[in-house]
Amino acid sequence: MNAIALLRGQLKSANSFLVQTLGDVTSEQARWTPPGTAHPIVAIFAHGIYAEDYAINELLRGERALYASSFEGRTGIGDPSPYISPEWARGLAFDREQALAYAAAVAEATDAYVATLSDDDLDREIDLTAVGWGKSPRHFILSAIVLAHLNNMSGEVSCLKGLQGLKGYPI
């Protein structure tokens, strides 16, 4: 197995696991605000998917994110932002079907992009000084900024479900 095949498999799994962890939460459960400074499920889910869309389509491909192009106004979540703030997090909508369709399109775009890469492409640096990451190799962006982030978001969604008396992880 080469690095690209491994990365594609891991990214597919991370995207799938986040959606599976979201499960069948209702709009009310997704928008429930936990005590303290934690964010609602919808914000965690949105943050993970918006950040992936932004990283893949804008930073790596140099094109418009899906939330600003083919899914503009149709993400099912609300105002797109790869960054999270308390005000943003608490003002999001949640249309489950649209959100899942958008998440599937982002996962598909991620896989299509990674499939175009060679193992050597993973070491090529991209200048991300404008977003505070300096010059970073593609493998860092794909593994730390996208893959690990999606897995982190699954954990947060699972915890927030548990706080509501729901089953967290799907397994």
C-alpha positions in Angstrom: 0.0 0.0 0.0 1.3 3.5 -0.8 0.8 6.6 1.2 -2.0 8.0 -1.0 -4.0 4.8 -0.7 -3.6 4.8 3.0 -4.5 8.5 3.3 -7.6 8.0 1.1 -8.8 5.1 3.3 -8.2 7.1 6.5 -10.0 10.2 5.2 -13.0 8.1 4.0 -13.2 6.4 7.4 -12.9 9.7 9.3 -15.7 11.3 7.2 -17.9 8.3 7.5 -17.3 8.0 11.3 -18.2 11.6 11.9 -21.5 11.1 10.0 -22.2 7.9 11.9 -21.4 9.5 15.2 -23.8 12.3 14.4 -26.4 9.5 13.9 -30.0 10.5 13.9 -29.8 13.5 16.2 -32.8 15.8 15.9 -32.5 19.5 15.2 -33.3 20.2 18.9 -30.5 17.8 20.1 -28.1 19.2 17.5 -28.7 22.8 18.6 -28.7 22.0 22.4 -26.3 24.3 24.2 -24.2 22.5 26.8 -23.2 24.1 30.1 -20.0 26.1 30.2 -18.3 27.1 27.1 -18.7 24.0 24.9 -20.5 24.4 21.6 -23.6 22.6 20.3 -23.3 19.4 18.2 -24.3 21.3 15.0 -21.4 23.7 15.5 -18.9 20.9 16.0 -20.2 19.0 13.0 -20.3 22.2 10.9 -16.8 23.2 12.0 -15.3 19.9 10.9 -17.0 19.8 7.5 -16.5 23.5 6.7 -12.8 23.3 7.7 -12.3 20.2 5.5 -14.1 21.9 2.6 -11.9 25.1 3.1 -8.7 23.2 3.5 -9.2 20.9 0.5 -10.9 23.2 -2.0 -9.5 26.6 -1.2 -6.1 26.0 0.4 -4.9 22.9 -1.5 -6.9 23.1 -4.8 -7.0 26.9 -5.0 -10.7 26.9 -5.9 -13.8 28.0 -4.1 -15.1 25.9 -1.3 -18.3 24.0 -2.0 -20.1 26.1 0.6 -19.3 29.1 -1.6 -20.0 27.5 -4.9 -22.1 24.4 -5.6 -23.6 24.2 -2.1 -23.9 28.0 -1.5 -27.0 28.4 0.7 -27.6 24.7 0.8 -25.3 23.3 3.5 -28.2 22.7 5.9 -26.1 24.2 8.7 -26.1 28.0 8.4 -23.4 30.5 7.8 -20.3 28.8 6.5 -17.1 29.4 8.4 -14.1 27.2 9.0 -13.5 29.1 12.2 -15.6 28.8 15.3 -16.9 31.4 17.8 -19.5 31.3 20.5 -21.9 33.6 18.6 -21.5 31.6 15.4 -21.9 28.3 17.2 -25.1 29.2 18.9 -26.8 30.7 15.8 -26.6 27.8 13.4 -29.6 26.1 11.8 -29.7 22.3 11.3 -31.4 20.7 8.3 -30.2 17.1 8.7 -30.7 16.0 5.1 -29.1 19.0 3.5 -26.2 18.8 6.0 -25.6 15.1 5.2 -25.7 15.8 1.5 -23.2 18.6 1.9 -20.9 16.5 4.1 -21.0 13.7 1.5 -20.1 16.1 -1.3 -17.2 17.4 0.8 -16.0 13.9 1.5 -16.3 13.1 -2.2 -14.3 16.2 -3.2 -11.6 15.3 -0.7 -11.2 11.8 -2.0 -11.2 13.0 -5.6 -8.5 15.6 -4.8 -6.3 13.1 -2.9 -6.7 10.6 -5.7 -4.9 13.0 -8.0 -1.8 13.2 -5.8 1.4 11.2 -5.9 3.4 10.2 -2.8 5.9 12.9 -3.8 3.1 15.5 -3.9 2.6 14.9 -0.1 6.0 16.5 0.7 5.4 19.6 -1.5 5.0 22.7 0.7 2.2 25.2 0.4 2.5 28.7 1.7 -0.2 29.1 4.3 1.3 32.2 6.0 -1.9 34.1 5.3 -3.8 31.7 7.6 -1.0 31.4 10.2 0.5 28.1 9.3 3.6 29.2 7.5 4.9 26.9 4.8 3.4 23.5 5.4 3.7 20.2 3.4 0.5 18.8 2.0 0.8 15.7 4.2 0.5 18.0 7.3 -2.6 19.7 6.0 -4.2 16.4 5.0 -3.3 14.4 8.1 -3.4 17.0 10.9 -5.7 19.7 9.6 -8.2 17.5 7.9 -7.9 13.8 9.1 -7.1 14.3 12.8 -9.5 17.2 13.0 -12.4 15.1 11.7 -11.6 12.4 14.3 -11.5 15.0 17.0 -14.9 16.3 16.0 -16.3 12.8 16.2 -15.1 12.6 19.8 -16.7 16.0 20.6 -20.0 15.0 19.0 -20.0 11.7 20.9 -19.4 13.5 24.2 -22.2 16.1 23.5 -24.6 13.3 22.7 -23.7 11.5 25.9 -24.4 14.7 27.9 -27.9 14.5 26.5 -28.4 10.9 27.5 -27.8 9.7 23.9 -25.5 7.0 22.7 -22.3 8.7 21.5 -20.0 6.6 19.2 -21.9 4.3 16.9 -19.9 1.2 17.8 
